[in-house]
Amino acid sequence: MKQTGIVDRFEGDDVIVEIDGKMVNFPRADAPAMLGEGMVVIIRDGRIAEIDQIETQRLEDDMRRRFERILGKQSDE
């Protein structure tokens, strides 16, 4: 079964991922090398299988636009 989650943080040898509002621990050693906080990941067979690059970029763009609105700046897009 495929699920998606967002990397919340790293704690020692674990990656903490938020999935459906719950925090789930995964071994850091089994995770993709370029994994970072805030990235959207795909979970398969109980492990972090890959980074969802498209969804991660969408989330980053959305957050950037929100911050620009808060700061009163206009987006060029």
C-alpha positions in Angstrom: 0.0 0.0 0.0 1.3 3.5 -0.9 1.0 6.4 1.5 2.5 9.9 1.5 3.8 11.9 4.4 5.9 14.9 5.3 9.2 14.7 6.9 8.9 16.5 10.3 12.3 16.0 11.7 15.3 13.8 12.3 16.0 12.3 15.8 19.2 10.3 16.1 18.9 7.3 13.7 15.2 8.0 13.0 13.3 10.0 10.5 10.0 11.3 11.9 7.3 11.5 9.2 3.8 13.0 9.6 1.2 10.7 8.0 -2.5 11.5 8.3 -1.8 13.7 11.4 0.2 11.0 13.2 4.0 10.9 13.7 5.7 7.7 12.5 9.3 6.8 12.9 11.4 5.3 10.1 15.1 4.2 10.2 17.2 6.9 8.8 19.6 4.4 7.2 16.8 3.1 4.9 15.8 6.6 3.8 16.9 8.4 0.5 20.2 10.2 0.9 19.0 13.7 0.0 16.0 13.6 2.4 15.3 16.9 4.3 12.7 18.3 6.7 9.5 19.4 5.0 9.9 17.0 2.0 6.9 14.9 0.9 7.8 11.2 0.8 6.1 8.1 -0.5 5.9 5.2 1.9 5.7 1.7 0.6 6.0 -1.6 2.4 6.7 0.1 5.7 9.6 2.2 4.5 10.4 5.6 2.9 10.6 4.5 -0.7 11.2 7.9 -2.4 10.8 11.6 -2.3 7.8 13.1 -4.2 9.7 15.9 -5.9 6.6 17.4 -7.6 4.5 17.5 -4.4 7.5 18.8 -2.4 8.0 21.7 -4.8 4.2 22.5 -4.8 4.3 22.6 -1.0 7.4 24.9 -1.0 5.8 27.2 -3.6 2.6 27.4 -1.6 4.5 28.3 1.7 6.6 30.9 -0.1 3.4 32.6 -1.5 1.9 32.6 2.0 5.0 34.2 3.5 5.0 36.8 0.8 1.4 37.6 1.5 2.1 37.9 5.3 5.0 40.2 4.6 2.9 42.3 2.2 4.9 41.5 -0.9 3.5 40.8 -4.4 4.4 37.5 -6.1 5.7 37.8 -9.7 3.8 34.7 -10.6 
